[in-house]
Amino acid sequence: MTVADLLEMPLLLLLLPVVAFLYASVGHGGASGYLALMSAFAFPVAFMKPTALVLNILVSGISFYFYYREKKFRWNLFYPFAITSIPFSFFGGYITVPTFYYKVILATVLLFAVLRLVGFLGKEKKEIKPLNLYTALFVGAIIGFLSGLIGIGGGIILSPVIILLGWGTIKQTAAVSALFILVNSISGISGFLIKGGILPESSFPLIGIVFVGGFFGAYYGSKKFNSVILKNILALVLGIAIYKLYVTA
C-alpha cells in the first residue's frame, strides 16, 4: 500500500475524518471505524493494525484533552482498568494472528461497536454506583489483550461496561475511555514494534486527515453535541464491513 494508492481512494479519504469526528465526540479514538474502512477497501492486515493504533493515539489524545478540560475525568474510574489493560495490551500487540482469525475477531468487535452506536448496550443510570475493583481489573485485562491483538484502544468495549454497571455518567465514561484508549494504543503499538513490526510510511498522510475530524469531534462532543443520525450512518458502514469480513474470512 503506497501513498499513490491512497490518493486513488477519495471516498476513503473523505470518510476517515468523518469517522474520527464521530468517535472523538464520544471520547473514542476510532480504531474500529478505521479498521472497518480499511477492510472495506481491501487493505492488507499488515497495514491495518499499526495504522489504526497510531490514528487511535492521535484522536484519543485530542479527545481526552477536551473532556479533561471540561472536568469530566475521574481518576478512580480509570486506573483499575488501566493497571491490567496496559500490560495485556502490550502482550496482545506482540502477538500476530493468522488473517482468518484476525478477521473473525475484528468482525466480532465491530459488531459490539455497532450495538453500542445504536444504543443497545446500555443507557446512563440515574444513580452512580461505586466501582468494583476486582471486576474492573478483570475487564481491563480482557479488553487490553483484545486491543493490542487487533489494533484498537478498547473504548468501544469499555464504555458500555461502565454505563451498564452504572459506574459513571456518559461524559465521565467518555473522558475515561479516551485516556484508556490512549494508553492501550501506545502499549499495543509498542509490543508490535518491539516484535519487529513496521509502521507503513504511507500511513503518515492519514494522520493529518484524521486530526481535523478528531479535533472538531472532541471539541463539540465534550460540550453539548448530539449526532444520532450520523452515528446510525456509521453503524451501517460498520455493518457492511462486518459482513465483508465474515464473507472473506
Phi and psi restraints in degrees (value plus and minus 20) as a CYANA .aco file:
   2 THR   PHI    -134.5   -94.5
   2 THR   PSI     151.3   191.3
   3 VAL   PHI     -81.5   -41.5
   3 VAL   PSI     -58.3   -18.3
   4 ALA   PHI     -80.9   -40.9
   4 ALA   PSI     -58.6   -18.6
   5 ASP   PHI     -83.4   -43.4
   5 ASP   PSI     -60.6   -20.6
   6 LEU   PHI     -84.6   -44.6
   6 LEU   PSI     -58.3   -18.3
   7 LEU   PHI     -87.4   -47.4
   7 LEU   PSI     -38.7     1.3
   8 GLU   PHI    -107.6   -67.6
   8 GLU   PSI     -13.3    26.7
   9 MET   PHI    -142.0  -102.0
   9 MET   PSI      46.4    86.4
  10 PRO   PHI     -80.1   -40.1
  10 PRO   PSI     -53.0   -13.0
  11 LEU   PHI     -85.0   -45.0
  11 LEU   PSI     -61.3   -21.3
  12 LEU   PHI     -81.2   -41.2
  12 LEU   PSI     -65.9   -25.9
  13 LEU   PHI     -85.9   -45.9
  13 LEU   PSI     -45.3    -5.3
  14 LEU   PHI     -99.7   -59.7
  14 LEU   PSI     -58.6   -18.6
  15 LEU   PHI     -97.5   -57.5
  15 LEU   PSI     -50.2   -10.2
  16 LEU   PHI     -77.7   -37.7
  16 LEU   PSI     -69.9   -29.9
  17 PRO   PHI     -85.9   -45.9
  17 PRO   PSI     -48.7    -8.7
  18 VAL   PHI     -86.0   -46.0
  18 VAL   PSI     -64.3   -24.3
  19 VAL   PHI     -82.3   -42.3
  19 VAL   PSI     -64.7   -24.7
  20 ALA   PHI     -80.4   -40.4
  20 ALA   PSI     -61.3   -21.3
  21 PHE   PHI     -80.3   -40.3
  21 PHE   PSI     -69.5   -29.5
  22 LEU   PHI     -85.6   -45.6
  22 LEU   PSI     -65.2   -25.2
  23 TYR   PHI     -88.4   -48.4
  23 TYR   PSI     -63.1   -23.1
  24 ALA   PHI     -82.6   -42.6
  24 ALA   PSI     -50.1   -10.1
  25 SER   PHI     -85.3   -45.3
  25 SER   PSI     -41.4    -1.4
  26 VAL   PHI    -133.9   -93.9
  26 VAL   PSI      -1.9    38.1
  27 GLY   PHI      62.5   102.5
  27 GLY   PSI      -1.4    38.6
  28 HIS   PHI    -129.2   -89.2
  28 HIS   PSI     141.0   181.0
  29 GLY   PHI    -107.6   -67.6
  29 GLY   PSI     -43.8    -3.8
  30 GLY   PHI      76.2   116.2
  30 GLY   PSI     -11.9    28.1
  31 ALA   PHI     -77.6   -37.6
  31 ALA   PSI     -62.2   -22.2
  32 SER   PHI     -82.2   -42.2
  32 SER   PSI     -55.2   -15.2
  33 GLY   PHI     -90.4   -50.4
  33 GLY   PSI     -62.7   -22.7
  34 TYR   PHI     -83.1   -43.1
  34 TYR   PSI     -62.3   -22.3
  35 LEU   PHI     -84.6   -44.6
  35 LEU   PSI     -58.4   -18.4
  36 ALA   PHI     -83.2   -43.2
  36 ALA   PSI     -64.4   -24.4
  37 LEU   PHI     -84.7   -44.7
  37 LEU   PSI     -65.7   -25.7
  38 MET   PHI     -83.6   -43.6
  38 MET   PSI     -55.6   -15.6
  39 SER   PHI     -86.6   -46.6
  39 SER   PSI     -62.3   -22.3
  40 ALA   PHI     -83.4   -43.4
  40 ALA   PSI     -50.1   -10.1
  41 PHE   PHI    -116.1   -76.1
  41 PHE   PSI      -4.2    35.8
  42 ALA   PHI      40.5    80.5
  42 ALA   PSI      20.9    60.9
  43 PHE   PHI     -92.5   -52.5
  43 PHE   PSI     128.3   168.3
  44 PRO   PHI     -88.7   -48.7
  44 PRO   PSI     126.2   166.2
  45 VAL   PHI     -79.0   -39.0
  45 VAL   PSI     -55.5   -15.5
  46 ALA   PHI     -81.7   -41.7
  46 ALA   PSI     -45.5    -5.5
  47 PHE   PHI    -106.1   -66.1
  47 PHE   PSI     -56.0   -16.0
  48 MET   PHI     -85.9   -45.9
  48 MET   PSI     -72.7   -32.7
  49 LYS   PHI     -79.5   -39.5
  49 LYS   PSI     -76.0   -36.0
  50 PRO   PHI     -86.1   -46.1
  50 PRO   PSI     -55.1   -15.1
  51 THR   PHI     -85.6   -45.6
  51 THR   PSI     -64.4   -24.4
  52 ALA   PHI     -81.8   -41.8
  52 ALA   PSI     -59.3   -19.3
  53 LEU   PHI     -86.0   -46.0
  53 LEU   PSI     -62.1   -22.1
  54 VAL   PHI     -85.7   -45.7
  54 VAL   PSI     -64.9   -24.9
  55 LEU   PHI     -83.8   -43.8
  55 LEU   PSI     -55.1   -15.1
  56 ASN   PHI     -83.1   -43.1
  56 ASN   PSI     -63.1   -23.1
  57 ILE   PHI     -79.4   -39.4
  57 ILE   PSI     -65.1   -25.1
  58 LEU   PHI     -82.2   -42.2
  58 LEU   PSI     -75.2   -35.2
  59 VAL   PHI     -90.6   -50.6
  59 VAL   PSI     -60.5   -20.5
  60 SER   PHI     -86.5   -46.5
  60 SER   PSI     -54.1   -14.1
  61 GLY   PHI     -83.6   -43.6
  61 GLY   PSI     -63.7   -23.7
  62 ILE   PHI     -83.2   -43.2
  62 ILE   PSI     -65.6   -25.6
  63 SER   PHI     -82.3   -42.3
  63 SER   PSI     -63.6   -23.6
  64 PHE   PHI     -81.9   -41.9
  64 PHE   PSI     -60.5   -20.5
  65 TYR   PHI     -76.2   -36.2
  65 TYR   PSI     -68.1   -28.1
  66 PHE   PHI     -89.8   -49.8
  66 PHE   PSI     -60.8   -20.8
  67 TYR   PHI     -90.0   -50.0
  67 TYR   PSI     -56.0   -16.0
  68 TYR   PHI     -86.0   -46.0
  68 TYR   PSI     -59.5   -19.5
  69 ARG   PHI     -83.5   -43.5
  69 ARG   PSI     -49.5    -9.5
  70 GLU   PHI    -105.6   -65.6
  70 GLU   PSI     -13.1    26.9
  71 LYS   PHI      41.2    81.2
  71 LYS   PSI      22.6    62.6
  72 LYS   PHI    -121.9   -81.9
  72 LYS   PSI     -28.3    11.7
  73 PHE   PHI    -102.1   -62.1
  73 PHE   PSI     115.1   155.1
  74 ARG   PHI    -139.7   -99.7
  74 ARG   PSI      92.7   132.7
  75 TRP   PHI     -81.1   -41.1
  75 TRP   PSI     -61.4   -21.4
  76 ASN   PHI     -90.0   -50.0
  76 ASN   PSI     -32.4     7.6
  77 LEU   PHI    -113.7   -73.7
  77 LEU   PSI     -30.6     9.4
  78 PHE   PHI    -119.6   -79.6
  78 PHE   PSI     -71.2   -31.2
  79 TYR   PHI     -83.2   -43.2
  79 TYR   PSI     -53.7   -13.7
  80 PRO   PHI     -81.7   -41.7
  80 PRO   PSI     -56.9   -16.9
  81 PHE   PHI     -90.6   -50.6
  81 PHE   PSI     -60.8   -20.8
  82 ALA   PHI     -88.2   -48.2
  82 ALA   PSI     -54.7   -14.7
  83 ILE   PHI     -73.4   -33.4
  83 ILE   PSI     -63.9   -23.9
  84 THR   PHI    -114.7   -74.7
  84 THR   PSI     -49.0    -9.0
  85 SER   PHI     -89.4   -49.4
  85 SER   PSI     -56.9   -16.9
  86 ILE   PHI     -81.9   -41.9
  86 ILE   PSI     -73.4   -33.4
  87 PRO   PHI     -85.1   -45.1
  87 PRO   PSI     -56.5   -16.5
  88 PHE   PHI     -91.7   -51.7
  88 PHE   PSI     -51.1   -11.1
  89 SER   PHI     -87.0   -47.0
  89 SER   PSI     -59.9   -19.9
  90 PHE   PHI     -80.4   -40.4
  90 PHE   PSI     -65.3   -25.3
  91 PHE   PHI     -82.9   -42.9
  91 PHE   PSI     -63.0   -23.0
  92 GLY   PHI     -84.6   -44.6
  92 GLY   PSI     -58.5   -18.5
  93 GLY   PHI     -86.8   -46.8
  93 GLY   PSI     -46.9    -6.9
  94 TYR   PHI     -94.0   -54.0
  94 TYR   PSI     -43.4    -3.4
  95 ILE   PHI    -109.7   -69.7
  95 ILE   PSI     116.9   156.9
  96 THR   PHI    -130.6   -90.6
  96 THR   PSI     101.0   141.0
  97 VAL   PHI    -121.3   -81.3
  97 VAL   PSI     131.2   171.2
  98 PRO   PHI     -77.2   -37.2
  98 PRO   PSI     131.8   171.8
  99 THR   PHI     -74.5   -34.5
  99 THR   PSI     -60.8   -20.8
 100 PHE   PHI     -78.6   -38.6
 100 PHE   PSI     -72.3   -32.3
 101 TYR   PHI     -88.1   -48.1
 101 TYR   PSI     -54.9   -14.9
 102 TYR   PHI     -79.6   -39.6
 102 TYR   PSI     -66.2   -26.2
 103 LYS   PHI     -85.8   -45.8
 103 LYS   PSI     -59.1   -19.1
 104 VAL   PHI     -86.2   -46.2
 104 VAL   PSI     -65.7   -25.7
 105 ILE   PHI     -84.8   -44.8
 105 ILE   PSI     -63.6   -23.6
 106 LEU   PHI     -82.0   -42.0
 106 LEU   PSI     -63.9   -23.9
 107 ALA   PHI     -81.3   -41.3
 107 ALA   PSI     -58.7   -18.7
 108 THR   PHI     -85.9   -45.9
 108 THR   PSI     -63.0   -23.0
 109 VAL   PHI     -86.0   -46.0
 109 VAL   PSI     -58.4   -18.4
 110 LEU   PHI     -84.1   -44.1
 110 LEU   PSI     -56.4   -16.4
 111 LEU   PHI     -81.3   -41.3
 111 LEU   PSI     -61.2   -21.2
 112 PHE   PHI     -80.7   -40.7
 112 PHE   PSI     -61.3   -21.3
 113 ALA   PHI     -83.2   -43.2
 113 ALA   PSI     -61.4   -21.4
 114 VAL   PHI     -83.0   -43.0
 114 VAL   PSI     -66.1   -26.1
 115 LEU   PHI     -80.6   -40.6
 115 LEU   PSI     -57.3   -17.3
 116 ARG   PHI     -87.4   -47.4
 116 ARG   PSI     -62.2   -22.2
 117 LEU   PHI     -84.4   -44.4
 117 LEU   PSI     -57.7   -17.7
 118 VAL   PHI    -110.6   -70.6
 118 VAL   PSI     -14.7    25.3
 119 GLY   PHI      66.6   106.6
 119 GLY   PSI      -0.8    39.2
 120 PHE   PHI    -106.5   -66.5
 120 PHE   PSI     -29.6    10.4
 121 LEU   PHI    -131.1   -91.1
 121 LEU   PSI      26.9    66.9
 122 GLY   PHI      85.8   125.8
 122 GLY   PSI     124.9   164.9
 123 LYS   PHI    -140.1  -100.1
 123 LYS   PSI     138.2   178.2
 124 GLU   PHI     -78.5   -38.5
 124 GLU   PSI     110.5   150.5
 125 LYS   PHI     -98.9   -58.9
 125 LYS   PSI     128.9   168.9
 126 LYS   PHI     -92.6   -52.6
 126 LYS   PSI     -52.2   -12.2
 127 GLU   PHI    -136.3   -96.3
 127 GLU   PSI     103.0   143.0
 128 ILE   PHI    -102.0   -62.0
 128 ILE   PSI     109.3   149.3
 129 LYS   PHI    -120.3   -80.3
 129 LYS   PSI     135.5   175.5
 130 PRO   PHI     -88.7   -48.7
 130 PRO   PSI     123.5   163.5
 131 LEU   PHI     -90.7   -50.7
 131 LEU   PSI     120.2   160.2
 132 ASN   PHI    -111.2   -71.2
 132 ASN   PSI      94.3   134.3
 133 LEU   PHI     -79.1   -39.1
 133 LEU   PSI     -67.5   -27.5
 134 TYR   PHI     -87.9   -47.9
 134 TYR   PSI     -58.1   -18.1
 135 THR   PHI     -84.2   -44.2
 135 THR   PSI     -62.3   -22.3
 136 ALA   PHI     -83.7   -43.7
 136 ALA   PSI     -60.1   -20.1
 137 LEU   PHI     -83.2   -43.2
 137 LEU   PSI     -62.8   -22.8
 138 PHE   PHI     -86.5   -46.5
 138 PHE   PSI     -66.7   -26.7
 139 VAL   PHI     -81.0   -41.0
 139 VAL   PSI     -61.9   -21.9
 140 GLY   PHI     -80.5   -40.5
 140 GLY   PSI     -60.7   -20.7
 141 ALA   PHI     -84.8   -44.8
 141 ALA   PSI     -65.3   -25.3
 142 ILE   PHI     -84.2   -44.2
 142 ILE   PSI     -68.1   -28.1
 143 ILE   PHI     -85.7   -45.7
 143 ILE   PSI     -60.5   -20.5
 144 GLY   PHI     -80.2   -40.2
 144 GLY   PSI     -64.6   -24.6
 145 PHE   PHI     -82.1   -42.1
 145 PHE   PSI     -66.3   -26.3
 146 LEU   PHI     -83.2   -43.2
 146 LEU   PSI     -56.0   -16.0
 147 SER   PHI     -79.9   -39.9
 147 SER   PSI     -71.5   -31.5
 148 GLY   PHI     -89.6   -49.6
 148 GLY   PSI     -52.7   -12.7
 149 LEU   PHI     -85.5   -45.5
 149 LEU   PSI     -64.2   -24.2
 150 ILE   PHI    -130.9   -90.9
 150 ILE   PSI     -26.5    13.5
 151 GLY   PHI      73.6   113.6
 151 GLY   PSI      20.6    60.6
 152 ILE   PHI    -144.0  -104.0
 152 ILE   PSI     154.3   194.3
 153 GLY   PHI    -117.2   -77.2
 153 GLY   PSI     -37.2     2.8
 154 GLY   PHI      74.0   114.0
 154 GLY   PSI     -24.6    15.4
 155 GLY   PHI     -84.3   -44.3
 155 GLY   PSI     -51.1   -11.1
 156 ILE   PHI     -86.8   -46.8
 156 ILE   PSI     -40.2    -0.2
 157 ILE   PHI    -116.7   -76.7
 157 ILE   PSI     -60.9   -20.9
 158 LEU   PHI     -84.6   -44.6
 158 LEU   PSI     -62.4   -22.4
 159 SER   PHI     -74.4   -34.4
 159 SER   PSI     -73.9   -33.9
 160 PRO   PHI     -84.5   -44.5
 160 PRO   PSI     -49.0    -9.0
 161 VAL   PHI     -83.2   -43.2
 161 VAL   PSI     -68.1   -28.1
 162 ILE   PHI     -82.5   -42.5
 162 ILE   PSI     -63.9   -23.9
 163 ILE   PHI     -86.8   -46.8
 163 ILE   PSI     -66.3   -26.3
 164 LEU   PHI     -81.5   -41.5
 164 LEU   PSI     -58.1   -18.1
 165 LEU   PHI    -105.5   -65.5
 165 LEU   PSI     -23.7    16.3
 166 GLY   PHI      50.3    90.3
 166 GLY   PSI      11.2    51.2
 167 TRP   PHI    -108.8   -68.8
 167 TRP   PSI     -31.6     8.4
 168 GLY   PHI    -185.2  -145.2
 168 GLY   PSI     145.0   185.0
 169 THR   PHI    -100.3   -60.3
 169 THR   PSI     153.2   193.2
 170 ILE   PHI     -78.9   -38.9
 170 ILE   PSI     -68.1   -28.1
 171 LYS   PHI     -86.8   -46.8
 171 LYS   PSI     -60.6   -20.6
 172 GLN   PHI     -84.1   -44.1
 172 GLN   PSI     -60.2   -20.2
 173 THR   PHI     -83.0   -43.0
 173 THR   PSI     -60.8   -20.8
 174 ALA   PHI     -82.6   -42.6
 174 ALA   PSI     -63.7   -23.7
 175 ALA   PHI     -84.6   -44.6
 175 ALA   PSI     -65.5   -25.5
 176 VAL   PHI     -85.6   -45.6
 176 VAL   PSI     -61.9   -21.9
 177 SER   PHI     -82.1   -42.1
 177 SER   PSI     -59.1   -19.1
 178 ALA   PHI     -80.8   -40.8
 178 ALA   PSI     -67.7   -27.7
 179 LEU   PHI     -90.4   -50.4
 179 LEU   PSI     -56.7   -16.7
 180 PHE   PHI     -78.7   -38.7
 180 PHE   PSI     -65.2   -25.2
 181 ILE   PHI     -84.2   -44.2
 181 ILE   PSI     -61.8   -21.8
 182 LEU   PHI     -80.5   -40.5
 182 LEU   PSI     -71.8   -31.8
 183 VAL   PHI     -89.3   -49.3
 183 VAL   PSI     -56.0   -16.0
 184 ASN   PHI     -88.3   -48.3
 184 ASN   PSI     -58.9   -18.9
 185 SER   PHI     -86.6   -46.6
 185 SER   PSI     -59.9   -19.9
 186 ILE   PHI     -84.1   -44.1
 186 ILE   PSI     -63.5   -23.5
 187 SER   PHI     -84.7   -44.7
 187 SER   PSI     -62.5   -22.5
 188 GLY   PHI     -85.1   -45.1
 188 GLY   PSI     -64.1   -24.1
 189 ILE   PHI     -88.9   -48.9
 189 ILE   PSI     -49.9    -9.9
 190 SER   PHI     -84.6   -44.6
 190 SER   PSI     -65.8   -25.8
 191 GLY   PHI     -82.3   -42.3
 191 GLY   PSI     -59.0   -19.0
 192 PHE   PHI     -83.3   -43.3
 192 PHE   PSI     -65.0   -25.0
 193 LEU   PHI     -93.1   -53.1
 193 LEU   PSI     -58.5   -18.5
 194 ILE   PHI     -83.2   -43.2
 194 ILE   PSI     -53.2   -13.2
 195 LYS   PHI     -92.2   -52.2
 195 LYS   PSI     -32.9     7.1
 196 GLY   PHI      93.3   133.3
 196 GLY   PSI     -15.5    24.5
 197 GLY   PHI     -86.9   -46.9
 197 GLY   PSI     135.3   175.3
 198 ILE   PHI    -142.6  -102.6
 198 ILE   PSI     114.3   154.3
 199 LEU   PHI    -102.2   -62.2
 199 LEU   PSI      98.4   138.4
 200 PRO   PHI     -81.5   -41.5
 200 PRO   PSI     109.0   149.0
 201 GLU   PHI     -82.7   -42.7
 201 GLU   PSI     -48.4    -8.4
 202 SER   PHI     -89.7   -49.7
 202 SER   PSI     -29.6    10.4
 203 SER   PHI    -104.0   -64.0
 203 SER   PSI     -34.7     5.3
 204 PHE   PHI     -80.1   -40.1
 204 PHE   PSI     -60.9   -20.9
 205 PRO   PHI     -80.9   -40.9
 205 PRO   PSI     -44.3    -4.3
 206 LEU   PHI     -89.7   -49.7
 206 LEU   PSI     -42.5    -2.5
 207 ILE   PHI     -81.6   -41.6
 207 ILE   PSI     -66.8   -26.8
 208 GLY   PHI     -84.8   -44.8
 208 GLY   PSI     -58.0   -18.0
 209 ILE   PHI     -86.2   -46.2
 209 ILE   PSI     -64.5   -24.5
 210 VAL   PHI     -91.8   -51.8
 210 VAL   PSI     -52.0   -12.0
 211 PHE   PHI     -77.0   -37.0
 211 PHE   PSI     -63.5   -23.5
 212 VAL   PHI     -80.3   -40.3
 212 VAL   PSI     -70.0   -30.0
 213 GLY   PHI     -84.1   -44.1
 213 GLY   PSI     -61.3   -21.3
 214 GLY   PHI     -85.6   -45.6
 214 GLY   PSI     -59.0   -19.0
 215 PHE   PHI     -82.4   -42.4
 215 PHE   PSI     -71.6   -31.6
 216 PHE   PHI     -90.8   -50.8
 216 PHE   PSI     -54.7   -14.7
 217 GLY   PHI     -83.8   -43.8
 217 GLY   PSI     -64.2   -24.2
 218 ALA   PHI     -87.0   -47.0
 218 ALA   PSI     -58.6   -18.6
 219 TYR   PHI     -81.9   -41.9
 219 TYR   PSI     -70.9   -30.9
 220 TYR   PHI     -95.0   -55.0
 220 TYR   PSI     -56.4   -16.4
 221 GLY   PHI     -86.8   -46.8
 221 GLY   PSI     -54.6   -14.6
 222 SER   PHI     -92.8   -52.8
 222 SER   PSI     -33.6     6.4
 223 LYS   PHI    -122.9   -82.9
 223 LYS   PSI    -129.8   -89.8
 224 LYS   PHI    -150.7  -110.7
 224 LYS   PSI      75.6   115.6
 225 PHE   PHI    -158.5  -118.5
 225 PHE   PSI     111.7   151.7
 226 ASN   PHI    -143.4  -103.4
 226 ASN   PSI     101.8   141.8
 227 SER   PHI    -148.0  -108.0
 227 SER   PSI      29.1    69.1
 228 VAL   PHI     -79.6   -39.6
 228 VAL   PSI     -67.1   -27.1
 229 ILE   PHI     -82.9   -42.9
 229 ILE   PSI     -65.5   -25.5
 230 LEU   PHI     -85.1   -45.1
 230 LEU   PSI     -56.0   -16.0
 231 LYS   PHI     -85.7   -45.7
 231 LYS   PSI     -56.3   -16.3
 232 ASN   PHI     -87.1   -47.1
 232 ASN   PSI     -56.4   -16.4
 233 ILE   PHI     -85.3   -45.3
 233 ILE   PSI     -63.8   -23.8
 234 LEU   PHI     -82.2   -42.2
 234 LEU   PSI     -59.1   -19.1
 235 ALA   PHI     -80.9   -40.9
 235 ALA   PSI     -57.1   -17.1
 236 LEU   PHI     -85.5   -45.5
 236 LEU   PSI     -62.4   -22.4
 237 VAL   PHI     -82.0   -42.0
 237 VAL   PSI     -63.6   -23.6
 238 LEU   PHI     -84.8   -44.8
 238 LEU   PSI     -57.4   -17.4
 239 GLY   PHI     -81.5   -41.5
 239 GLY   PSI     -61.4   -21.4
 240 ILE   PHI     -82.7   -42.7
 240 ILE   PSI     -61.9   -21.9
 241 ALA   PHI     -84.8   -44.8
 241 ALA   PSI     -59.3   -19.3
 242 ILE   PHI     -80.0   -40.0
 242 ILE   PSI     -66.3   -26.3
 243 TYR   PHI     -78.9   -38.9
 243 TYR   PSI     -65.0   -25.0
 244 LYS   PHI     -85.7   -45.7
 244 LYS   PSI     -58.2   -18.2
 245 LEU   PHI     -84.5   -44.5
 245 LEU   PSI     -63.6   -23.6
 246 TYR   PHI     -88.2   -48.2
 246 TYR   PSI     -56.4   -16.4
 247 VAL   PHI     -88.7   -48.7
 247 VAL   PSI     -58.6   -18.6
 248 THR   PHI    -114.2   -74.2
 248 THR   PSI     -22.2    17.8
